[in-house]
Amino acid sequence: MSIDFDALRRRFPVLERKTYLNSGSYCALADTVRDAFNAYMDERLAVGANWDVWVTKNEAVRAAMAQVLRVTPDEIAVTASASAGINSLASAFDFTGARKKVVISDFEFPTNAQIWHAQERLGAEVVHVPAAVDGYIPLENFARVIDDRTQLVAVTQVCFRNGARLDIAGITRLAHERGARVMVDCYQAIGAMTVDARALGVDFAVGGMLKYLLGTAGIGFLYVRSELIDELVPGNSGWFAQQDIAAMDITANRPSRTARRFEAGTPPVVNCYAAEAGLKIILETGTDAIEERVRALTRRCMQGLADIGWPAITPPDDARRGPMVAVPSRDAAGLFARLLDQDIVPSFRDNNIRATIHFYNSEADIDRFVAAMSAHKARCGPQA
Ligand SMILES: Cc1ncc(COP(=O)(O)O)c(C=O)c1O
């Protein structure tokens, strides 16, 4: 079945006014996501507290998120952010034994480095896997660091700085051979690509709903492979993490038998409304079709930039690229401001302009971005 991406695009009103290439920071708002926010407001006005419905919303997000990751709802914790999920997971690890090492990479988003470094006071030893001279982190670099003292490899799928995509299935195979577990931070991939947790083989996955999953800030997820849930008891807890939320028992901590044990307090209700609506669009469109479209658009962008003599630093190999194209500039902040003036909305990190691309972007968006870059090349081009 072919998908009418033009019709889908019309559901995101900001795209009429802006060349929006910033979904890796915050998605464009869809018509049905706005309707979902409004539905919550209408209920607040009409009935006040609507807990019976609100609880079902949290469960709807759990079920939809499970479908996106191709796992079961019992393996999903609905969290307040990716950071909340990582913190909760970290609170279930014990670093006093022989496996003290947590392996992360130099591609991590800060939160996934900071939280593991925060475990150093409990005995963790955090080791960074560096990039090779070409800027990528090949499997060999992980092979050099993951060993029989490694408890966890906590690694990003797509780097937020340069759009490079790591070989998560390969890293996981390697880690499992050496008795270590793997957590993938798939925030810069999920929604724009298929992230099939079982096919990747990972033990844990974290992310959130404000980027390519089309939802909002203030809601995220943690996937925990079912076989591991029982043995991991988070020190992080709360009443919504209990086996029986309604028990109101203050004599003991009785964690849920499902991944809900990694949750804490009252769910982010209004965010559940938005997340449910965003996830519905992703599921209806299908992540395989989205990935194919995003790959074609990022490829077009890479080619266009090469053609104007201003190549991206993002890997050209499709298998090593996420939904982002990062372009080095000697004045990224200035270039960003110029592009904004032209109603082109990218983002910038370090010395790079980042175009983060979703299925609702068009070929015309990409061409407009490349044409604008060409016009700014003399002033803002790559580092000398
Ligand atoms: C790869 C990655 N991980 C984690 C985060 C942080 O997520 P949160 O703010 O939900 O903790 C981000 C946010 O941009 C990200 O890009």
The ligand as a MOL file (V3000), in Angstrom:
LIG
                    3D

  0  0  0     0  0            999 V3000
M  V30 BEGIN CTAB
M  V30 COUNTS 16 16 0 0 0
M  V30 BEGIN ATOM
M  V30 1 C 19.5450 10.7940 22.3220 0
M  V30 2 C 18.8560 11.5190 23.4450 0
M  V30 3 N 18.8040 10.9460 24.6520 0
M  V30 4 C 18.2190 11.5620 25.6970 0
M  V30 5 C 17.6620 12.8050 25.5670 0
M  V30 6 C 17.0840 13.4780 26.7640 0
M  V30 7 O 15.8080 13.0610 27.0260 0
M  V30 8 P 14.9900 13.5670 28.3000 0
M  V30 9 O 15.0710 15.0430 28.3010 0
M  V30 10 O 13.6120 13.0380 28.0390 0
M  V30 11 O 15.6000 12.9660 29.4980 0
M  V30 12 C 17.6630 13.4380 24.3220 0
M  V30 13 C 17.0400 14.7580 24.1720 0
M  V30 14 O 17.2360 15.4830 23.2300 0
M  V30 15 C 18.2940 12.7840 23.2310 0
M  V30 16 O 18.3710 13.3550 22.0290 0
M  V30 END ATOM
M  V30 BEGIN BOND
M  V30 1 1 1 2
M  V30 2 1 2 3
M  V30 3 2 2 15
M  V30 4 2 3 4
M  V30 5 1 4 5
M  V30 6 1 5 6
M  V30 7 2 5 12
M  V30 8 1 6 7
M  V30 9 1 7 8
M  V30 10 2 8 9
M  V30 11 1 8 10
M  V30 12 1 8 11
M  V30 13 1 12 13
M  V30 14 1 12 15
M  V30 15 2 13 14
M  V30 16 1 15 16
M  V30 END BOND
M  V30 END CTAB
M  END
